[in-house]
Amino acid sequence: MSPFVGLAGMGGRSSTLFGGNLLAPGYTSIEDINSGASWTVWPNGGNYDTGFNSNEYYGARTTVNDGTGRVRHNRYEYMIATKFYARTSRFDTAVFQMYDTTTSSTNFNNFYGGTNPGNLYGMGVAWNQSPTAMWQTNSIHARNDMSSGNGAYFVTGGTGSRTWGFFDGGGDFNGNGQGSTNRETQSTINWSFGSSQADRQITFLVYPVNHPTYPSKVRVFVGENLAYQFASNPGTYDNIWMYSQYCYPDNSQGLFDNIQLKYRYATIPSTETISI
């Protein structure tokens, strides 16, 4: 009999029995991560009317409310960045997830800025540079403060089948559309309401430096579907911070209020395997 025996774990996860010792369960899907990871929602903070530089956040005209990680962007070309990290070791996996939205299909489907390719909304992760190295009162996409290779984020015009732009640094584009600076690629992604919240989730995974398949890679999923694997990656950098941004057009803050985007993060320790 082989010393490796698969055993059922939490949420469909499997454990491995080796030499009589039960190793930590692994993750083979986003659903596994949803049910098995130790999650922390973004804490309340920020400021809806002005800039902020607190222990938790850096940015302007954005708040996190309700104790659920719900982000409210007040006006175009502003962002909120975390001073806490999704991981603090290169040997762990960082998970950053937009985990919940409105249950109204109308409000979800109406989250569209009117331009495709557009930049109504974006989220992502970063390393090496500090959040406070970004311009406080603008989006990361609008400026060139983030150096190429120090981040991984997308911008999109909204829900539905839209062109997403995937960037590894500041887009240097302060307008309605998607810049070409530091853009790795564009791709049509169908971010649809689906049949459950799990279908609407957007999940960033930053893999450990010693992962056998995706060492240090950054991959973003919509539901269970891989949207993109970035060329940009943190390499041997430990700390991974997160951000959300509202770019264009102006006067679309009501769309953010209606879709009710909520954020959380988790660290998957090096003792647990991930094969997604």
N, C-alpha and C positions, 0 to 999 in steps of 0.2 A: 504494500500500500504506500502511495506517495505521502511524504511528510506534509505536502501542501493540500489542505482540505478547505474548500469554500464553505462558509457558514453564513446564514442570513443575518443581516444586521438591521439597525434602525432605518426606517424609511426606504427599504429596499437595498441598503448598503450591504456589502459583504465584508466579512473578516477572513483572515487567513490563519490557519492552524499550522505552525511550523515547529516540529520537534516537541510537540506537546504544549507550546506556548501560543496563546491567542494574541495576535497582533492587532493594532488599532484598525477599525473599519475604514474602508476607502470610499471614494465618491466617484460615481460613474455617470452622473447626470446633474443638471441644475436642480431638479426635484430633490435629489439626495442632499445637495447643499442646503436647500430651503429647509428641509426637515432635520438635518443633522448638525449643521454648523451652530456655533454659539454667537448669536447675533447681537449687535448693539445699534439701536436707532440713533441717527444724528440728534444730539441734544438741542434743546431750545436755545436760540441765540440770534445774533445779527441785529440789524436795525432796518426797518422798512423805509425810513425817510432820509438817512444819511449814511456816511461811511462808518466802518467799525474795524477795530483791531483788538480783539479780546483774546482771552486765553484759548478759546475754542475756534474762532473764525476770523477771517480777513476778507474784506470786500466792501460792498456798499449797496444800499437800497434793496436788501434781501433779508428775509427772516426765516427761521426754522421754528415751527409752531406746533402746538397741540400735544407735545410729548410723543409724537409719532414719526418724527423726522420729516414732516411736511414742509416743503420749501415754497415760499411765496416771493417771486421776483416782482419788484415794484415798477421797474422801467427798463427800457431797452438799453443794451450795452453795459450791463452790470453783471457781476458774478459774485459767488460766495465760495471761498476755499477753506478747507479744514486745516487747523493746526494740529489735530490729532491724526493718527495714522491707521491705515488698514492693516499694516504689518510693520514690525520693527526689526525683522531679521530676514536676510536674503534666502534663508533656508525654509521659510514658511510661505504659504500661499495667501495673497491678499485678495479679498472679495469685496467689491463695491457694487451695490445693487440699488436700482430704482425698483422698489419691491411692491409698491401699491399705488393705485390710481383711483379715480372716481369709478363708481359702479354704473354710472350713466353712460350708455353707449353714445348718446348724442353729444355730451360734453367731451368725451374722449375723441370722437371722430371730428369734432369741430376744432381740435387743437391743430391749427394750420395757419401759418402766417401769410399765405397767399402767393408765395414764390417757390418755385421748384426748378433748380436746386436753391434751397433757402437755408437760413441759419437762425430760425426762431429759437431753437433749443439745442443745448449741448451738455454733455457731461463727460468726465474723464478722470484720469489719474496722472500723477507726476512724481518726480524724484529729483535728486541732486540740487536743484534750485529751491529756495525757500518760497512759500506762498507770498511772503511780503516782498519778494523781488518782482512780483507782478504789479501792473498798474492798478491802483486800488479802485478807481472809478471807471473801469472799462472792462470789456470781456477779454479773455485770453486770445480768442480768435481775432479780435480787432487790432491787436498790437503785435509787436515782435519781441516782447520781454521774455517770453519763454524760448530758450534756445532749442534748436533742432535736436531731437534725441532725448530731451528731458521730460517728455510727456507723451500721452496717448489719449486722444479724445475724438469725439465726433460732433458734427453739427448737422442739423436737419431742419427742413421747413415745417415738420410736424408729423402727425400720424397719417396712416394710409401708406400707399406705395409711393415713396419719395426717394430722391437722390440724397444719400448721406455722404458727407465728406469726412474722411478720416485723416487726422493731423498728428504730427509728432512734435510740434512747436507752435509758436504764435503764427496766426494766419496773416497778420499784417493787412487785414481787410476790414475797414470800418464802413460797411455798406450792406445793402440787401442782396444776399447771394452767398457764394462761397469763394474764399480766396484760394490762390494757387500756391502761395508761399508755405513751405513745410507741410503741404498736403501729400500724403502717401498715395491716396487713391480716392475715387468716388465709386459708389455702388448703389443700385436700386434695392432698397430694403422695404419690406412690407411690415410696418408696425401696426398691427391690426388689433381690434378689440378682443377677438377670439372668444373662447367659451369660459375662460376663467382668468383670474388675476395672474396666474402663472404664465399665461400666453402673452401678457402685456409687459412683463418684467424685462428690464435691461440689466445685464450682469457683466461686470468687468472681472476677469480673473488675471492676476499677476502671479505667474508660476515661480516656484523656487529655482534658485540658480543651478541646482543639481537634479532637476526633473529629468527623467530618462527620455522623454519625448519632446517636451516644450521648455527647455531650460531658459528661465528668465523671460519667457514670452508673455505678451499681453494679448488676451483674446476677449472679444466682446460678443455676447449672445443676446438675441431677442427671443424670449421664451427659451426653448431648448435649442434653437437654431443658431449656429455660428454665423455672425454677421461679418466679422473680420478678424484676422490675426495681424497685428502691427509688426512692421519691421523694427520700429523703435522699441527698446526694452531697457530695463534698469540695470542689466548686467549684475554687478556685485553691490549695487546700492541697496541698503536695508530698508529705509523708511519710504513708505508710499502714502502720499496725501491725495485728497479728492476734491473735486469742484463741480459746480453746476453753473451754467450761464444762460442768460437770455440776451440774444443779440438783436435781430431785426424781425419785424418792423416795430416802430413806436406804438404806444397805446394798446399793446396786446397783453397787458398784465392780467386782464380778466380771463384770458385763455388759461393762464397758469392757475388762477384761483379755481377755475372750473374743473381742470383735469386733476388737481390735487396730487402732485407728484410727491412721493415719500421715499426717503433714503435710509439705508442701513449698511453696515459693513461687518465683516467677520475676518478672523485670522484662522486659517487651517494650519495647524502645527505640523512640523516636519515628521512627526510620528504617524501621521495619517496620509494615506496615498490619495492622489487625485488623477483620474484617467478620463478626462472629458476633452 
